[in-house]
Amino acid sequence: MSLDRIKPHLPWITLLVLVAIVGGADSNFLKPHNLISMVADIMPLFIMALGMTFAIYIGGIDLSAQSVANMTTVIATVALPTLGISAAVVCVVAGLAFGMVSGFITTRLLVPSFVSTLAVGGVAYSLAQYLSGQRALYMDATLRDGSFGWMVGKSFGIPHEIFVGGVLLLAMLFLQTRTTFGRALKAVGAGELAAVASGLNVTRIKVMAFALSGMLAAIAGLLFSVKLSGGSPTLANGFLLPAIVAVLVGGTPLTGGVGGVVNTLIGTLIVAVIRSSMLYFEIDATMQQMVFGIILIAAIAMTIDRSKLRIVK
């Protein structure tokens, strides 16, 4: 079997091999309650990576996702006493707005997405610093449980975070595979010049892709804030690199047009198993970012379509 035929199956093969290795090293890893707990813990990261998938799917990248998530933890904590559950709406709208700004700068001002999103992320971080007074904030437990307890409870032994992630996955999968917008995203990622020639409004499609990324980053921040019962401008720090790794090792290359949200689910599970393996094999916490950096380089090298390297998006 040729490498090209094996390549689409590498993510799930990698996941199975990693599970077998870690499970062989520690049989407790394969216990159902441990696996369920691992998946629940990774849900905020998965939701962030889910949104980033759309930016990468079109051949761009969203480096503002972590800062938007951090900002959202602060907004959620500050707005909860006054707005209750409506604070979620403010968070989602804020994420959408920041994503749309990234898309506008990228498409209208012709600034590469890694620069535009990095700059927008800086604005989000500054706003979080301002709203929080540069300190960690804490949610009132009663208010949190009254408005957002449904996000972090349990049903039938399954944490609600998994249900939240599952619903978002199904919604984004429908958007990607069953809508005209989803097909347009694939067309832009596969070949932007061809998409323009075919009459697609590429500018609007790209802005919407970044808006989705910002919205899902905000939802990830909201969930993380509720889980930890508070917010700060740095609460989600350490998420950006693993989120990018999750998308890329799942099989959605930086050059776009291939992969999608199901691939990101597999990639996130790979990241979760790698994190667990570093605990089981007693790899120092300070080394984890270095490990993810190495994995990121390897993922880019293995998945990137070098025929598209002349196109900067």
HELIX and SHEET records of a PDB file:
HELIX    1   1 LEU A    3  ILE A    6  1                                   4    
HELIX    2   2 LYS A    7  HIS A    9  5                                   3    
HELIX    3   3 LEU A   10  ALA A   25  1                                  16    
HELIX    4   4 SER A   27  LEU A   30  5                                   4    
HELIX    5   5 PRO A   32  ASP A   41  1                                  10    
HELIX    6   6 MET A   43  TYR A   57  1                                  15    
HELIX    7   7 ALA A   65  LEU A   83  1                                  19    
HELIX    8   8 GLY A   84  SER A   86  5                                   3    
HELIX    9   9 ALA A   87  ARG A  108  1                                  22    
HELIX   10  10 SER A  113  SER A  132  1                                  20    
HELIX   11  11 ALA A  141  VAL A  152  1                                  12    
HELIX   12  12 HIS A  160  ARG A  178  1                                  19    
HELIX   13  13 THR A  180  ALA A  190  1                                  11    
HELIX   14  14 GLU A  192  ALA A  197  1                                   6    
HELIX   15  15 VAL A  202  LEU A  228  1                                  27    
HELIX   16  16 LEU A  240  VAL A  249  1                                  10    
HELIX   17  17 VAL A  261  TYR A  280  1                                  20    
HELIX   18  18 ALA A  285  MET A  287  5                                   3    
HELIX   19  19 GLN A  288  THR A  303  1                                  16    
HELIX   20  20 ARG A  306  LYS A  308  5                                   3    
SHEET    1   A 2 LEU A 137  TYR A 138  0                                        
SHEET    2   A 2 GLY A 230  GLY A 231 -1                                        
SHEET    1   B 2 LYS A 154  SER A 155  0                                        
SHEET    2   B 2 ILE A 158  PRO A 159 -1                                        
END                                                                             
